[in-house]
Amino acid sequence: MRKAKPGRSTRIADQIARDIAELIPKEVRDPRVGFVTVTGCEITPDYAHATLYFTVMGADVDECTAGLNAAAGMLRSLIFKKLRIHTVPTLHFVHDDSVDRGFEMDRLIARAVEKTGE
């Protein structure tokens, strides 16, 4: 059995994230899904599952997650046509709260700087 090239799973995960980011605004018509930005993708070693992390504007996070997971099968079939790999992973969408945490850290730092500057 041939060994996979180093970093192959990373390249495939990055390609899936790019393709999904392109397909969501064009193909997903679910009103629960707002303006979605795909922030990353993790793929299992056997390429059976891909977890896509996203942020959303203009929609409730829980509703958007439900809408994206409902559209996951359709998105997977569209990705199947683009990717040239044996197994196209099942897609799972998870909200990425790191951006929100970053904004909160910025606010805390600005508040601390403001207090020390007095």
C-alpha positions in Angstrom: 0.0 0.0 0.0 1.3 3.4 -0.9 1.8 6.0 1.8 0.0 9.3 1.5 2.1 12.3 0.8 2.9 14.4 3.9 0.4 17.1 4.4 -2.1 15.6 1.9 -4.9 15.7 4.4 -4.2 19.3 5.2 -4.3 20.2 1.5 -7.6 18.3 1.0 -9.1 20.0 4.1 -8.1 23.4 2.8 -9.5 22.6 -0.6 -12.8 21.5 0.9 -13.0 24.7 3.0 -12.4 26.8 -0.1 -15.0 24.9 -2.2 -17.6 25.0 0.6 -17.0 28.7 1.1 -17.6 29.3 -2.6 -20.7 27.0 -2.7 -22.6 28.2 0.4 -23.6 31.6 -1.0 -24.4 30.2 -4.4 -26.3 27.0 -3.6 -27.7 27.2 0.0 -31.2 28.8 -0.2 -32.1 28.1 3.5 -33.3 31.3 5.1 -31.7 30.3 8.4 -28.3 30.6 6.9 -27.0 34.2 7.0 -23.7 35.5 5.7 -21.3 32.6 6.4 -17.5 32.7 6.5 -15.7 29.3 6.6 -12.8 29.7 8.9 -11.3 26.2 8.8 -11.7 22.5 8.1 -10.5 19.4 9.9 -10.6 16.0 8.3 -10.3 12.6 9.8 -7.3 10.4 8.7 -9.6 8.1 6.7 -11.3 11.1 5.0 -14.7 9.9 6.1 -15.7 13.1 8.0 -14.9 16.7 7.7 -15.7 19.3 10.4 -16.1 22.8 8.9 -15.8 25.7 11.2 -17.7 28.9 10.4 -18.7 32.3 11.6 -22.0 34.0 10.7 -23.4 37.5 10.4 -27.1 38.3 10.1 -28.5 35.1 11.5 -28.8 33.1 14.8 -25.9 30.8 15.3 -27.9 27.8 16.3 -30.4 28.2 13.4 -27.5 28.8 10.9 -25.8 25.6 12.2 -29.0 23.6 11.7 -29.4 25.1 8.2 -25.9 24.3 7.2 -26.1 20.8 8.6 -29.4 20.3 6.7 -27.6 21.3 3.5 -24.5 19.2 4.2 -25.6 16.3 2.0 -26.3 18.6 -1.0 -23.0 20.4 -0.5 -21.2 17.0 -0.2 -22.6 15.9 -3.6 -21.5 19.2 -5.2 -18.0 18.7 -3.7 -17.9 15.2 -5.0 -17.9 16.6 -8.6 -15.0 18.9 -7.8 -12.6 16.7 -5.8 -10.6 13.9 -7.3 -10.4 11.7 -4.3 -11.7 8.2 -3.6 -13.7 9.1 -0.5 -15.6 12.4 -0.2 -16.1 13.1 3.5 -19.4 13.6 5.3 -19.7 17.3 6.2 -20.3 18.6 9.8 -20.7 22.3 10.5 -19.6 23.8 13.9 -19.7 27.5 14.8 -16.2 29.0 15.4 -16.4 31.2 18.4 -12.7 32.2 18.3 -13.5 35.4 16.4 -16.0 36.4 19.1 -13.3 35.6 21.8 -10.8 37.7 19.9 -13.2 40.7 19.8 -13.8 40.3 23.6 -10.0 40.2 24.2 -9.6 43.4 22.2 -12.3 45.1 24.3 -10.6 44.0 27.5 -7.2 45.2 26.3 -8.6 48.6 25.2 -10.4 48.9 28.6 -7.2 48.1 30.5 -5.1 50.5 28.4 -7.7 53.2 29.0 -7.6 52.7 32.7 -3.8 52.7 32.9 -3.6 55.8 30.7 -5.6 57.9 33.2 
